[in-house]
């Protein structure tokens, strides 16, 4: 952790402002729908939040993340050229490559794509650029491109839409169910109490659903690693990059399998390296 007291306070203040500017209208909108939109309120809520989700995906890289991080365009040079060559090779379009000042807050390293359509950009933490070679950076970016090319982002968005659709449809049944309020000793049912009770009752179900979502996420990580091997053609560079990322992040190299099953969105680093090398051998044989 490298966060200074000033940065910590600034971040908390910005989060509070965003919560007021975004969270309050969104939460208020949901309540207004349930108060005045009748039996189809849950459907209008779902449409409303679906539009909000799309807008936030577009706004995240240009309006929200720059409040917390400085995005500096990568200068012309070997790294930028290699990334552009790889992107052209796999027909991946983006607006720009940026260095993110993640070192202001942590020694943790990361690389990611953010935004959709005209706002899609590649972001590399400065801590990652410092420690990784050009080949390793390209291999990591190839992994991230794999998520895009394998439609993981779109699939996750669809899952999110289906999840909220189901959530609101079930919620609509509970909000008007008087025995539920009576069971908790509530004499005067209301939307506000109903939302609270539904959240309490649905929480265990949501915990079970999250297990399946983390399983899907781990599967996607293995698939993106394989995509990097197939397109960047440098499995050992990807392995070396994962080792450096794991070292900087102080990851547990041998977590308990049950804990991984219940909580991990990414496979443990050792499992990923084993899978990468296995896929590389199979690919070499097929060639």
C-alpha positions as CSV (number, residue, x, y, z in Angstrom):
1,X,0.0,0.0,0.0
2,X,1.5,3.3,-1.1
3,X,-1.6,5.5,-0.6
4,X,-0.7,8.8,1.1
5,X,-3.2,10.3,3.6
6,X,-4.0,13.1,1.2
7,X,-4.8,10.6,-1.7
8,X,-6.8,8.5,0.7
9,X,-9.0,11.4,1.8
10,X,-9.3,12.7,-1.8
11,X,-10.5,9.2,-3.0
12,X,-13.1,8.9,-0.2
13,X,-14.4,12.4,-1.0
14,X,-14.7,11.6,-4.7
15,X,-16.5,8.3,-3.8
16,X,-19.0,10.2,-1.7
17,X,-19.6,12.7,-4.4
18,X,-20.1,10.0,-7.0
19,X,-22.5,8.2,-4.6
20,X,-24.5,11.3,-4.2
21,X,-24.5,12.2,-8.0
22,X,-25.0,8.7,-9.3
23,X,-26.1,6.4,-6.5
24,X,-28.9,8.5,-5.1
25,X,-30.7,9.2,-8.5
26,X,-30.4,5.5,-9.5
27,X,-31.7,4.2,-6.1
28,X,-34.3,6.9,-6.1
29,X,-35.4,6.0,-9.6
30,X,-35.9,2.3,-8.6
31,X,-38.0,3.3,-5.6
32,X,-40.1,5.7,-7.7
33,X,-40.9,3.0,-10.2
34,X,-42.0,0.6,-7.4
35,X,-44.1,3.3,-5.8
36,X,-45.9,4.6,-8.9
37,X,-45.5,2.3,-11.9
38,X,-47.9,-0.5,-10.8
39,X,-47.5,-4.2,-11.5
40,X,-44.9,-3.6,-14.3
41,X,-42.7,-1.6,-12.0
42,X,-40.1,-4.4,-11.8
43,X,-39.8,-4.4,-15.7
44,X,-39.3,-0.7,-15.9
45,X,-36.7,-0.9,-13.2
46,X,-34.9,-3.5,-15.2
47,X,-34.9,-1.4,-18.4
48,X,-33.8,1.7,-16.4
49,X,-30.8,-0.1,-14.8
50,X,-29.9,-1.8,-18.1
51,X,-29.6,1.7,-19.8
52,X,-27.6,3.0,-16.7
53,X,-25.2,0.0,-17.1
54,X,-24.6,0.8,-20.7
55,X,-24.1,4.5,-20.0
56,X,-21.6,3.7,-17.2
57,X,-19.6,1.4,-19.5
58,X,-19.3,4.2,-22.0
59,X,-18.5,6.9,-19.3
60,X,-16.1,4.8,-17.2
61,X,-12.9,5.4,-19.2
62,X,-13.5,9.1,-20.0
63,X,-15.3,10.5,-17.0
64,X,-15.1,8.2,-13.9
65,X,-11.7,6.5,-13.8
66,X,-9.8,9.7,-14.7
67,X,-11.1,11.1,-11.4
68,X,-8.9,8.6,-9.6
69,X,-6.1,7.8,-12.0
70,X,-4.1,9.7,-14.5
71,X,-4.2,8.2,-18.0
72,X,-1.0,9.2,-20.0
73,X,-0.8,8.1,-23.6
74,X,2.1,5.7,-24.2
75,X,4.8,7.5,-26.2
76,X,6.0,6.2,-29.6
77,X,8.5,3.5,-29.2
78,X,9.0,-0.3,-29.1
79,X,6.2,-1.1,-26.7
80,X,3.6,1.0,-28.6
81,X,4.7,-0.4,-31.9
82,X,4.6,-4.0,-30.7
83,X,1.1,-3.6,-29.2
84,X,-0.2,-2.0,-32.4
85,X,1.4,-4.8,-34.5
86,X,-0.3,-7.4,-32.4
87,X,-3.7,-5.6,-32.4
88,X,-3.5,-5.3,-36.2
89,X,-2.6,-9.0,-36.4
90,X,-5.7,-10.1,-34.5
91,X,-7.9,-7.3,-35.9
92,X,-8.5,-5.6,-32.5
93,X,-9.6,-2.0,-32.6
94,X,-9.1,0.5,-29.8
95,X,-8.7,4.2,-29.3
96,X,-5.4,4.4,-27.5
97,X,-2.8,2.9,-25.2
98,X,-2.4,4.6,-21.8
99,X,-0.1,4.3,-18.8
100,X,-2.0,4.5,-15.5
101,X,-0.4,5.9,-12.4
102,X,-1.3,2.9,-10.2
103,X,1.9,3.3,-8.2
104,X,0.4,6.2,-6.3
105,X,-1.8,3.8,-4.4
106,X,-0.2,0.4,-4.6
107,X,2.7,-1.7,-5.9
108,X,0.0,-4.0,-7.4
109,X,0.2,-4.4,-11.2
110,X,-2.5,-4.7,-13.7
111,X,-3.5,-4.4,-17.4
112,X,-7.0,-4.1,-18.7
113,X,-9.3,-2.8,-21.4
114,X,-12.0,-0.4,-20.4
115,X,-14.9,1.1,-22.3
116,X,-16.9,-0.1,-25.3
117,X,-17.1,1.1,-28.8
118,X,-15.6,4.6,-29.3
119,X,-14.3,4.7,-25.7
120,X,-12.4,1.4,-25.7
121,X,-8.8,1.8,-24.5
122,X,-5.9,-0.2,-23.3
123,X,-4.6,0.6,-19.8
124,X,-1.3,-0.5,-18.4
125,X,-0.3,0.2,-14.8
126,X,3.0,2.0,-14.5
127,X,4.2,-0.7,-12.0
128,X,3.6,-3.3,-14.7
129,X,5.5,-1.4,-17.3
130,X,8.4,-1.0,-14.9
131,X,8.8,-4.7,-14.2
132,X,7.7,-6.5,-17.4
133,X,9.5,-6.9,-20.7
134,X,7.9,-5.9,-23.9
135,X,7.3,-9.5,-24.8
136,X,5.6,-10.1,-21.4
137,X,3.4,-7.0,-21.8
138,X,2.3,-8.1,-25.3
139,X,1.5,-11.6,-23.9
140,X,-0.6,-10.0,-21.1
141,X,-2.4,-7.8,-23.5
142,X,-3.1,-10.8,-25.7
143,X,-4.8,-12.4,-22.7
144,X,-7.0,-9.3,-22.3
145,X,-7.7,-9.3,-26.1
146,X,-8.7,-12.9,-25.7
147,X,-11.5,-11.9,-23.3
148,X,-12.8,-9.5,-26.0
149,X,-12.4,-11.9,-28.9
150,X,-14.0,-14.8,-27.1
151,X,-17.0,-12.6,-26.2
152,X,-16.4,-12.9,-22.5
153,X,-17.3,-9.2,-21.9
154,X,-20.6,-9.5,-23.9
155,X,-21.5,-12.8,-22.2
156,X,-20.9,-11.2,-18.8
157,X,-23.1,-8.3,-19.8
158,X,-25.9,-10.7,-20.9
159,X,-25.6,-12.7,-17.7
160,X,-25.9,-9.4,-15.7
161,X,-29.0,-8.4,-17.7
162,X,-30.6,-11.8,-17.1
163,X,-29.6,-11.7,-13.4
164,X,-31.2,-8.3,-12.8
165,X,-34.3,-9.3,-14.9
166,X,-34.8,-12.4,-12.7
167,X,-34.0,-10.5,-9.5
168,X,-36.6,-7.8,-10.1
169,X,-39.3,-10.2,-11.3
170,X,-38.9,-12.2,-8.1
171,X,-38.7,-9.1,-6.0
172,X,-42.0,-7.9,-7.4
173,X,-43.7,-11.0,-5.9
174,X,-42.2,-10.4,-2.5
175,X,-42.9,-6.7,-2.2
176,X,-46.7,-7.3,-2.2
177,X,-46.7,-10.5,-0.2
178,X,-48.3,-9.6,3.2
179,X,-47.4,-12.9,5.0
180,X,-43.7,-11.9,4.6
181,X,-44.2,-8.7,6.4
182,X,-46.3,-10.4,9.1
183,X,-43.6,-13.0,9.7
184,X,-41.2,-10.2,10.6
185,X,-43.7,-8.4,12.7
186,X,-44.3,-5.5,10.3
187,X,-47.9,-4.3,10.7
188,X,-47.7,-1.7,7.9
189,X,-46.1,-3.1,4.7
190,X,-44.1,-0.6,2.6
191,X,-41.8,-0.6,-0.4
192,X,-38.9,0.4,1.8
193,X,-39.3,-2.4,4.3
194,X,-40.1,-4.9,1.5
195,X,-36.8,-4.1,-0.3
196,X,-34.9,-4.5,3.0
197,X,-36.6,-7.9,3.7
198,X,-36.0,-9.1,0.2
199,X,-32.4,-8.3,0.4
200,X,-32.0,-10.2,3.6
201,X,-33.8,-13.3,2.2
202,X,-32.1,-13.2,-1.2
203,X,-28.6,-12.8,0.2
204,X,-28.0,-16.6,0.7
205,X,-29.3,-17.4,-2.7
206,X,-27.1,-14.7,-4.2
207,X,-24.1,-16.3,-2.4
208,X,-24.8,-19.6,-4.1
209,X,-25.2,-17.9,-7.5
210,X,-21.8,-16.2,-7.1
211,X,-20.1,-19.6,-6.9
212,X,-21.3,-20.5,-10.4
213,X,-20.2,-17.0,-11.6
214,X,-16.7,-17.4,-10.2
215,X,-16.5,-20.9,-11.8
216,X,-17.4,-19.3,-15.2
217,X,-14.8,-16.5,-14.5
218,X,-12.0,-19.0,-13.9
219,X,-13.0,-20.9,-17.0
220,X,-12.8,-17.7,-19.0
221,X,-9.3,-16.9,-17.6
222,X,-8.0,-20.3,-18.8
223,X,-9.5,-19.6,-22.2
224,X,-8.0,-16.1,-22.4
225,X,-4.6,-17.6,-21.5
226,X,-4.9,-20.1,-24.3
227,X,-5.8,-17.3,-26.7
228,X,-2.7,-15.5,-25.7
229,X,-0.6,-18.6,-26.4
230,X,-2.2,-19.1,-29.8
231,X,-1.9,-15.5,-31.0
232,X,1.1,-14.0,-29.2
233,X,3.1,-17.2,-29.6
234,X,5.1,-16.7,-26.4
235,X,3.8,-18.9,-23.6
236,X,6.9,-18.5,-21.4
237,X,6.6,-14.7,-21.6
238,X,3.0,-15.0,-20.3
239,X,4.2,-17.4,-17.5
240,X,7.0,-15.0,-16.5
241,X,4.5,-12.1,-16.5
242,X,2.1,-14.0,-14.3
243,X,4.9,-14.8,-11.8
244,X,5.8,-11.1,-11.6
245,X,2.2,-10.1,-11.1
246,X,1.7,-12.7,-8.4
247,X,4.9,-11.7,-6.6
248,X,3.9,-8.0,-6.6
249,X,0.4,-8.8,-5.5
250,X,1.6,-11.1,-2.7
251,X,-0.7,-13.8,-3.9
252,X,-1.1,-17.1,-2.1
253,X,0.5,-19.7,-4.4
254,X,-1.2,-22.7,-2.8
255,X,-4.7,-21.6,-1.6
256,X,-7.0,-24.3,-0.4
257,X,-9.0,-25.8,-3.3
258,X,-12.3,-25.3,-1.4
259,X,-11.5,-21.6,-0.9
260,X,-10.6,-21.3,-4.6
261,X,-13.9,-22.9,-5.5
262,X,-16.0,-20.6,-3.3
263,X,-14.2,-17.3,-3.8
264,X,-11.6,-17.1,-6.6
265,X,-12.5,-15.3,-9.8
266,X,-9.1,-16.2,-11.2
267,X,-7.4,-19.6,-11.0
268,X,-4.3,-19.7,-8.8
269,X,-1.1,-18.7,-10.6
270,X,0.5,-22.2,-10.5
271,X,-2.6,-23.8,-12.1
272,X,-2.6,-21.1,-14.8
273,X,1.1,-21.8,-15.7
274,X,0.5,-25.5,-15.8
275,X,-2.5,-25.0,-18.2
276,X,-0.5,-22.5,-20.4
277,X,2.4,-24.9,-20.8
278,X,0.1,-27.9,-21.5
279,X,-1.8,-25.9,-24.1
280,X,1.4,-24.7,-25.7
281,X,2.6,-28.4,-26.0
282,X,-0.7,-29.5,-27.6
283,X,-0.6,-26.5,-30.0
284,X,3.0,-27.3,-31.0
285,X,2.1,-30.9,-31.7
286,X,-0.9,-29.9,-33.9
287,X,1.4,-27.6,-35.9
